[in-house]
């Protein structure tokens, strides 16, 4: 058996209840994400590029406190070493005590909501850039096409259709016409390449505070506050990373908690009392089913950049 097919098995026993599917859900980029699949038996399959190389891993949960991981590939040991962070075992929320009755009830009903961290910056950053200013359907399609074209086969017994995402070295060399064919406009394409060129520096933000990490991310032209928040939520497990500038978020928060829409500035002011858990509050609204946003007009159009 080759090293790439040897399985590394790890078990995490959590102090508080957890739900691994709920924790990892923000990492999935659409239902057809080639880097994330949920099997019929409830297990979660994912791929990643760890510092030591590519990895495929399978997560299963036997009870509310226990998660078992099987990992294959050169990056299996690194993945196993960070498993407790990935499943949210180190997520601390003892000081989260929201006063709004909807948030308080959601927190009571979902004590197993955990915010995990992948410690993989580029794997969060590239999809976030693809999702800038476009419909999610189009961004997910772009991600699928690019991963299929430039990713690599998943090591081990991965389900059909799974791929390992491209490395920063590969992203730097994606031709402009391939971004074009994937319906990615030149602005987003240039931002991805810029980030890939300084990927080593960006990957080190996992050792910084969320504030320092955000500043470093936003020092890259094309990476704004929304993109930085989307990255720190996933790579750092930042419970306070509020996606300011999101097309729907401020309105959703307003309708859900106040019965009226808010703009970004009003949302930031309104959620100030729950700092440093503003992202946690948003996640609770979503997982509890209390997120409300009435539809008053046509949906955001899916723009096709590949025809011109």
Secondary structure, 3 states (H helix, E strand, C coil): CCHHHCEEEEEEECCCCCCHHHHHHHHCCCCCCCCEEECCCCCEEEEEEECCEEEEEEEEEEECCEEEEEEECCCHHHHHHCHHHHCCCCCCCCCCCCCCHHHHHHHHHCCCCCCCCCCCHHHHHHHHHHCCCCCHHHHHHHHHHHHHHHCEECCCCCCCCCEECCCHHHHCCCCHHHHHHCCCCHHHHHHHHHHHHCHHHHHHHHHCCHHHHHHHHHCCCCCCHHHHHHHHHHHCCCCCCCCCCCCCHHHHHHHHHCCCCCCHHHHHHHHHHHCCCHHHHHHHHHHHCCCCCCCCCCCCCCCCCCCC
